[in-house]
Amino acid sequence: MANASSGIEWKTLSEDSVRSLLGPQPAPCLSLYLPTHRNVPENRVDRPRYRHLVESLELALALARPRADVERLLHPFRVLDGDHAFWEHTHDGLAIFSADGLARGFVLERPVAPLALVTNRFHVLPLVRLAAALERWTVLALTSRVAIVYATEAWHDLAGGPAARELTIGRLEPLPLSATEPRTRLVRGDVVDEEIREPHRVYLGKGPAGRAKPQVIRGGAGSKQDDIDKDTDIFLRHVDAVVEAEVSRPMGLPLMLVAAAPLAATFRKISRNPWLVEEHVPRDGHLLSRDELAALVAPHLAALHLRRVERELHAVEQARGRGRLLADLAEIGRAAVAGRIATLYVEADRFEPGHFDRETGCIERTNGEQADLSLSGGQPASGFEDVLGSLAETVLEKGGGVVVVAAAAISARSGAAAICRS
């Protein structure tokens, strides 16, 4: 949503929202990142540090721009500074991007390094890194009578190696299971009329005179258990169809099952949902709170994530053995602009100042460390782009993938490695 007072359009972090910032914008492009705090008194430092970053943007702009342009470009930042309610409800990080005709912001669930840049394109690599650490999931809590689907987010610590990875799972939120009504659960009684569908009941008529009361005799063609199993089968097939149509297919997210082991086995046999993952939680989650359910799901999501990381590292070693792995930045740059990179691996939390020519792939690196401009005012924002960030943006624009890993995972001094297309 756009903030009516500041004009900033607030977006939810995702690969698509990051890609929307990759296209060329009218220069100069302003990028600001700030770690924030959720609670008092820690959050009292957020606005002063934000002002220092805005001041550094102002000083950098003033070196080459008339005052009117400076004020126009900084207007969204200044209005946000005066929004007291906003600063009382921040999360863990803030990212804002501004150019003529565009102001976009992200309230982040993870801290970011403070940074202010004035360059020809937005600096989005920190967002790419966060998007890589974020995995969205759906969770199906299932019993033989009730089904509820939740959405959740799982955040992974990218700084350590696979053994050190930690996962933080967000709160589970129920999802609507109907396009026409806001119901968030499927109930077997709404699907199967259990009073009618009981073949073990045999009804006798009233007799020739029609005076006798109808009688019900237990027994007949099927047993009570047979009937329950048939009703359960009907219900599970209905759940599978609805969840795939209303949740999995529109959202495209992996689905984890939480159900008692026998029921889970039955559901897996009949399910046709391609988003249902093999890992599942063998528990009846019907009477658990959302936090208890999230705690049960977390280690299973972590296990799936670690297996994905292991597959990525295995792919790196295979590419290295076949001569398809690039570790030199100059080679990676040329391959990136040619669209030859299938996957780029970027070291977490590394900034390589310099310039990347998006036409030729040439890289000019700059000596010097990145200063924390949020600690004090009086210094202009950096005009150097992050070479790794520019490489990542180019690979994404050319249809490749970007994976953020720990330094030890790729064993490259350059901070990046790439697998070429076959």
N, C-alpha and C positions, 0 to 999 in steps of 0.2 A: 504493500500500500504506500501511497505517497503521503508524506507528512505535509499537511496543509500549510503549516507555518514556515517550514524550511524549504519545501519543494523537493526534499530528498525522497526518492522512491526506495522503500525498504524491501529487500528481497530475502528469501530463504536460501541458505547455502545449498547448492547442488552443482553437479557438473554442467547442467544446462545454464544455470544462472551465471556461472563463471565464464562459459563460452560466450555469453551475450556481451561480455566486456572486451572480447578479444579483437573485435573489428577496429579499423582505424577511426579515430576521433579527431576533431579539430584541436590542434595543439594550442596551448599547453594542456597536458593531462595531469591532474593532481591526484595523488594516491596517498592516503593517510591510514595508518594502522596504530591502534592503541590497545594495550591490555587494560581491562577494566575490572571492577570488583562488584560483587552482588550486595554486600552488606556494609552497614556503618560499623566502625569508623573507617574501614579500609577504603571505601569508595570516595572519601573526601579528597584524595589525591588525584582522582580521575580528571576533573575539569581543569585544574591547573596544568597538568601534563598535556592535556588536549590543547590548551591555549598556547603552550610552548610550541607544539607541532604546527598549529595554524600560523603562529608567528614566523616559523621557519619557512613555511610556504609563502607567506607574504614577502619576506626578505628576498627569496629567490625570484619571485615574480617581479618585484620592484626593480631588479637589475636590468630588465629588458622590456618592461611593459609600462604604459602610462597608468596613472593612479586610477582612472575610471575602470580600466580593464581589471586591475588588481581587485578592486572592490566588488566588481560584478562576479568574478570567479570565486571569490571568497565568501560571497553572500550566504550560500547554504551552510557553510561552516560556522559563520557568525550567528546565524539564527539558531542553529542547534545548540550553540554555547549558552544561549539564553533560555533554553527550554529546561526549566528546573525539574519538571516531572520526568523527563527522559533520563536525566542523570541520577534520579532516585531509583530507577528500575533497570539498570544495566545488567548485563550478564558477565561473561568472562573476557570478551574482546569486542572491538569495534573496527570496522573497515569502511572507509568512505572514498568514493571516486567522483571527481567532478571535472567537467569540461563544458565549453559553451553548449548549451542545449541539453545537458545531461547531468544529473546528480543522483547517485545510487549508493545505498548503504546496506551494511550487513551487521546485525547484532549476533555475535558469535558465542558458541557454547564452549569455546576453548580459547585460552590466552594466545596472543600473538606478540611478536617483538615490535616495539614502537618504531615507527618509520614514517618519514615524510619525503615524498619524491615529486619533482616537477620534471616530467619527461614528455616524449612525443606519443607515448602510449601508456595505458594504465598498467600498473605493476600488480599482477594477479597471482604470482606464484605462491604467496602465503595462503591464498584461498584454494589454489590447486592442491596444496599440501593438506589443508584441512579437509577438503572434499575427499581426498584419498584416505584420510583417517576416519571418515564417516561412512558407516554402512547402515542402510535403512532396511528394516525387516518387517514382515507381518507374522503374527503368531496366532495360530488357531487353537483355542482351548476347547476341547471336545469331550462330551460325555455321550451316552446313548440317548440322551433326551434334550441336551442344550448345546449350542455351538456359538461361540463368541470369537470374533477376529479383532486383534489389537494391532496397532502400528507402533513401532518403537525405533529408536536410533541407538546405535552402538558406536562408541568412540574408542579408537585404539591409540595407544601411545606409540608414536613412530620413531622416537629418539633411540630407543634401545634395540637390541637384536631380538629375534623371535622369542627367545626364552624369557626376555624381560618385558615383553608386551603386556600391557594392562588394558582392560576393557572397562569402560563405564557405560552402562546401559541407561537410556532415558526412561521416563515414565511411559508405561503402556497406555495407549488411548484407544478405546473401542471405535471401530469403524462401522459406518452404515452398511447394511447388507441388502438394501432395497433402493432402487432408483426412484421409487414413488413415495416411500414413507421412511421416516428417520429411525427405523428400528435397528438395533445394534446386536440382536441375538436371534438365532433360529431355535424354535422350540418344536419338539417332535409332535406335540399335540396339535400344532397348526398345520402339520404336514400329513399326519396319519390319523384317521378317525378310529381310535382304538376300540370304541364301543361297537362299531359296525364290523371292522375287520377282525373277527375272531372265529375262524373255522372250527375251533374246538367246541363252540356252542351250537347245539342243535335245538331249534325252536319247534315245539309241537303246537298244532292248531287247536281251536276251541271245540272241535268235535262237530258232528252233523248238525246238532241243534244250535251250535254257536254259543252255548251257555257256559262252557267250562273256561276257566282262566288259562291263558297261555302258560306253558311251563318251559323252563330252560334246563336241559340235561347236559352236564359237563361230559366231555369226551368227544366222540365223533372222529372226523378224518385226521385231525392234527392235534398235537399237544399244545398246552399253554406256552411252553418254552419255544416250540417251533414258531408259533405266532409272534412271540416277542422278537425272535431273531429276524423274521420277515419284516416286521415293523422297523427294527433297527436298520436293516439293509436299505429299506425305502428311505429312511431319514438320512442315512449317511450318503446315499447317492444324491439326495436333494442338497445336502450341505456342500458336497463336492462341486456340484454344478453351479450353485449360487456363488460360492467363494471364488471359483475361477472366473465367472462372468462379471461379478460386481467388484472384486478386489484384485485378484492376481493379474488378470489380463489388462485392466486399465492402469494399474500401478506398476506392473512389471517388476515386483519385488519378490525375493525369495520368501517362502512360507515355511515356518517351523511348526510342527504339530506337538501339542501337549495333550496327552491322553494316556489312560491306563494301557498297559502293554497289550492285552488281548484286543481291546477296541482299536488301538493304533494299528495292529496287524491287519484287522479286518478293513479298516479305512484305506490302508495302503493298497490292498488288493483291488479295491474298486475305484480308487482315485485315478482320474485322467488329467490331473493338474500338473503341467510341466514345471511349475514353480515350487512344488513341494520338495523340500530337501530331504536327504536320507537321515540326517541327524534328527532325533526327536527327544522330547522329555517324557519319560515313562511314568507320568503321574496324573492323577485326576486333579485338575486345577479348578474345579467348580467352586469350592468353598474357600479358595485362597484369595487374599487381597491382591491388588495390582502389584504392590511392592514385593510381596512374597512370590508372586508369579514371575516378576522380573528377575528376582534373585535366582530362581530355578533355571530360567532361560539363559542367563548371562554366561555360565561356563560352557554351555553348548555353542553359543554364538562365538565365544572366544576360540573354541576348538576348531570351528569351521574357518575362522579368520586365519589361524595359524597354518592350517592346511593350505589355504590360498597363498599365504606368504611363501610357504615351502615350495609350492608349484612355481611361483614367480622366480625364486632363487634357482630352482632346478632349470628353468628356461634360460636363465642367464648363463649357467654353466654349460648347458648344451650349445648355446650360441657361441660361447667362447671356444668350445672344442671344434666347432664347425667353421670357425673363422668369420662368423657373422656378428660378433660383438665389437662395438666401437667404444673406446675409452678415452680417446684424445678429443678435446673440445673442438679443435679445428676440423677434424674429420666429421664429428657429430654435426657441426654447424653446416657444412656443405651437404651432408646427407639430409638434414632437416629441411632446407629450402628446396631440395630436389624431391621431397616427399617420399624418401626411401626408408624412413624410420617407422618400424611397426610399434615399438615400445621404447620409451625413454625412461630411464631410471635416474631419479634426482635425489641427491643426499638431503636428508631432512635438516632444516635450520642452518642452511649455508647460503651466504650471499656473496656473489662474485661480481664486483663492480666492473663496468666496462661498456662496450658498445657492440651490438650484434647487427650486422648488415643483413636485412631480411631478403635482399635481392641476390647477393653473392654468397652469403654464408660466412663471410669473414668476421673474425672476432678480434676486438682490441680490448685487452685487459688493462685495468687501472690498479695501481698500487694504492694501498690505504685501507684502513678499517672503517666499517660502518659506525658512525657516531650515534649515540642515543640522544636525539634532539629533544626528547620530552623532558629531560632533567632540568634544562635551563633554556631561556630564550637567547636571542642575539646571534644565532647561526643560521645561515640560509639552508633550505632543504637541498638535498643532494640532487644533482642533475644527471647522475650516472644511473643507467638502468642496471638491472641484475641480469647478467648474461644467462644464468641458468633459467631464470624466469622467461627471458625472451626465447630461449630454445624450447621450453615447455609450451609456450603459447604457439610457436610456429608448428610444432609437432601436432598439437591439438587441431590447429586450423587445417592441417594437411590430412586429418583423419586418423592420426596415430593415437596411441594411448600414453599416459604418463603415470608412473608409479613412484611413490615417495618411499624411500628405504633408508635404513641406517647406513652410516659410512662403511662399516665392516661388511655389509651385505654385497656391495659391488666392488670393493677393493680397487677403487679408482681415485687417484690423487686429484683428478680434475673435478670431482664432485658429481660426475654424471657418467652414465654408460648407456648404450643404445643397442637394440637388436634391429638389424636391418630386415626389411621385407624379403621374403624368399622369392 
